[in-house]
Amino acid sequence: MALRRKGLDSQVVVIGCGISGVAAAQRLVKHGFRNVRVLEATGRSGGRIKTGSLGDKIIEIGANWIHGPSEDNPVFCLSRQYGLLEPAALTAENQAMDIKGHPPWVPGWFSSSGKKLRAEDTYPAVSMFAELLDESAEFHSRGGEPRASVGDFIRAEALKRVAEEWKDEEASTRAMRLCVVSNMLKVECCVNGTHTMDQVGLGAFGLYRTLPGLDCTFPGGYEGLIQNLMSELPQGLVAYRQPVSCIHWSDTEGDNEPVVVECEDGQKITADHVVVTVPLGYLKKHRAKLFRPPLPLHKLHSIQRMGFGTNNKIFVEFDSPWWDMDCEVIYLVWEDEENLVDQVADIKRSWIKKLFGFTVLKPAERYGHVLCGWIAGREAEHMETLPEQEVAQSIAQLIRRFTGNPTITPRKVLRSQWFHDPWTCGSYTYPARGCSAQDLNNLMEPLPSKGTQSRPLQVLFAGEATHPCYYSTVHGALLSGWREADRLISHYSSSGPAEIPRPKL
């Protein structure tokens, strides 16, 4: 595709150096754009891809897995190209495994009375929950959802099926299985990045699409992907510690003034095009002051309607394992939660009950004895405010209670704090009650909206929240950055602007 000289000389400012911003800049530079600049509010690239350390162990503070590592996933393909993955992740068998977003991990089950539960006893509840999740995803294509939220639907259907299918079981068995369903609801809160599944829209739940492949991790850290992508950009292209306070654009027909990006330090940068890649959480908080004139109402309403919640990790290192060697995930079942709860009534006193359990970092030769605890919602946000020592004490008490072993003591604890990060204000996007595919389309729509075309594509939008079916994922963020770069490339092509095709996946 030949590009007109005007296009190659146009001034493009990318706001945010997360993977969507890096992807957009890289694509434009590769196509010959000479005046691309990235403004990043923090002192680092990567955004919600953030690799850290626990002692000498590499851990992921942010993005954890490549979800669906297969040929249709550009994150997988790039990581393979850069040599960042282990041989096991590259096998045809690994890529062909279709897990539908839920890895088949070997579980360990513990109850709040200090008993170890048998997986075969919990299986009926886990199986029923998986069926209800699958059914929840079908209403998007079927229409006519019977409830407003996924949580409402699962609770109503679970109680009905328990009464029908488990009527011959002992009352204690039924109660235990209902408590397992409560735990599964908490798991889904983490998967979706929401406070409660009551906030996830039933009709929109099926918008999310999974890719085949058994989720895999990066032995050297997810940031290796960012470093490789950054190495392909010209030196000095990114301005760090350069927060943007306002984007001045025009919705007036015939106005040929450039877009002006006003930075917090008072600097004003003129541009032909601005690509905004900030997280939806930041947009929700700052939408009123970030754009002049304000965003169109339909776009504002979609930003308000879409969900953006918090999912945090608590890494815990031990001197020796208290879990089975083949165990990959540990579930903690509270025996007082048979009423199907996924939120805590008294957050300050009982926030720890929202933590559904731990994933085991493997292999042990690399990580030693490290678990990653998962907690979502307002309980996770409260956890961020506590001293790390208090979090460590709460984790120790929790594990001692569930194992019945009063001597277990964590060696080190480290937690993420995404809600109080001022540039993210949470973790990732989910379709809230009342959302539809139109809201995701509205989020990705450039400014000015259709109808004011004297200076099109002044402001473009990328980031995981703008992908129509891979929101909340790294590959969704990457594809959205490429999409907006392609939109500009198409606009300046010698054959004239064209409709941007959806990424081929």
C-alpha positions, 0 to 999 in steps of 0.5 A, a space after each residue: 500500500 503506497 502512502 502519500 507524502 502528506 501522511 508520512 509527514 503527519 504529526 502523530 501523538 500516541 498517549 500511553 506506552 502500554 502494549 497498545 501504544 507501543 503496537 500503534 507506534 511500531 506499526 506506524 514507524 514501520 510504514 514510514 511515518 516520520 513524526 510519531 511521538 509517544 507520551 507516557 505518564 510514568 517512568 516505564 513502558 508496559 502499562 499493565 504489563 509489569 514484571 517484578 521480583 520476590 527476592 530472586 524470583 521473577 513474578 508478574 505484578 500485572 498481566 500473567 498469561 498469554 491467553 490462548 497461545 495459538 497461531 491466531 494470537 499475535 502476542 504468542 506469535 511475537 513472543 515465539 519470534 523473539 524467543 521468549 517462550 519455553 518449548 512446551 508452549 510451542 508444541 502443536 498439542 499445546 496450541 490445539 488445546 481449547 480450554 475455553 478460558 479455564 485451564 484444567 489445573 490440578 486442584 487442592 481443596 481446603 475448607 474453613 474448618 481445616 479439612 482437606 476436601 476431596 476433588 471428587 466431592 467438589 466436582 458436582 458443584 464445579 461441573 454445574 457451575 461450568 455449565 451455568 457459565 456456558 449457558 450465561 454466554 449463550 444469551 448474547 446470541 440467543 437474546 431475551 436474557 431472563 436476568 440482568 446479570 450473570 450473578 443473578 442467573 447463576 444464583 437462581 439456576 443453581 438453587 433450582 438445580 440443587 433442589 432437583 439434582 441433589 435432593 437425595 444428598 445429605 444436607 451437609 453435602 448439599 451445603 458444602 457444594 453450595 459453598 463451593 459454588 460461592 468460591 467459584 463465583 469469587 474465581 469468576 470475579 477475578 477472571 472478569 475483574 469485577 466486584 461481584 458477578 451481579 455487576 456483569 451483564 448477562 446479555 453481553 457476557 458472551 461478547 468475550 471470545 477465547 482462543 485455543 491454546 493452553 495458557 502459558 507464561 514467560 520464563 523471563 517475565 512478560 516485560 521481555 515482550 515490551 522490551 523487544 517491541 521497544 527495541 524496534 522503535 527509534 531512540 527518543 520516540 517516547 517521552 516519559 513522565 509526561 502526563 497529559 492534562 487535556 486534548 483539544 480537538 474540534 467538532 466544528 465543520 471547516 475548522 482546520 486547527 491542529 489537535 493540541 495535546 496539553 501536558 501537565 507541565 504546561 507544554 503544548 504539542 500540536 498534532 494531526 492525529 492523537 491515539 489515546 490508549 489510556 485504560 478505561 479506569 483512567 477514562 472513567 475518572 478523568 473523562 470530563 477534563 481530558 477532552 475539550 470539547 467534551 466527548 460526544 454523549 454516546 461515547 461518554 455514556 458507553 464509558 460510564 456503562 462499561 465495567 472496569 474493576 480491580 483484580 489483585 495478586 498477593 504473592 506468598 513465599 514459604 520455606 517448604 510447600 504445604 500443598 501436594 506436589 502436583 497441585 496447580 491451584 488451591 481453593 479455599 471454601 468457607 463453610 458459612 457461604 451456602 447462600 451463594 455469595 461473592 462479596 463480603 458484608 463487612 469489608 474492613 473486618 473480613 476482606 480476606 474472605 474474598 480471596 478465592 485461593 492461590 495458584 501455584 507458581 511452577 516449576 518449583 526449580 524456578 520459583 521455589 515455594 511461591 503461591 499467588 493469591 487472587 482477590 477482586 473487587 472492593 475487598 481487593 481495593 481495601 487490601 491495597 490500603 493496608 500495611 504489607 505486614 497486616 496483609 502478611 498476617 491475614 494470609 498466615 491466619 487464613 492458611 493456618 485456619 484452612 490447613 489446620 496447621 498453626 505453624 505455617 508462616 510466610 517468608 515473604 509477601 508482595 501484593 499488587 495495588 492496581 486500583 490506587 495506581 493513578 494511571 490505571 485506577 483498576 485492572 481491566 474491562 468487563 461488560 457491565 449490566 446494560 452493556 452491549 456490543 454497541 458500547 465497545 464500538 462506541 469506545 473505539 470510534 474516532 473523533 470527530 464522529 461521522 458527520 464532521 469530516 473536514 478533519 477526520 481522525 483527530 483522536 483515535 482510541 486503542 487499548 483492551 477496552 476498545 476491542 470488541 471481543 478480546 477486551 481485558 487481554 494483552 492480545 486485545 490491547 495489541 490488536 487495538 493498537 494495530 487497528 488504529 495504526 492501520 486506520 491512519 495508514 488506510 486514511 493516507 493510502 494512495 487509494 484513499 481512505 477505506 473502512 478498517 477491517 476487523 483483525 483477522 482472527 
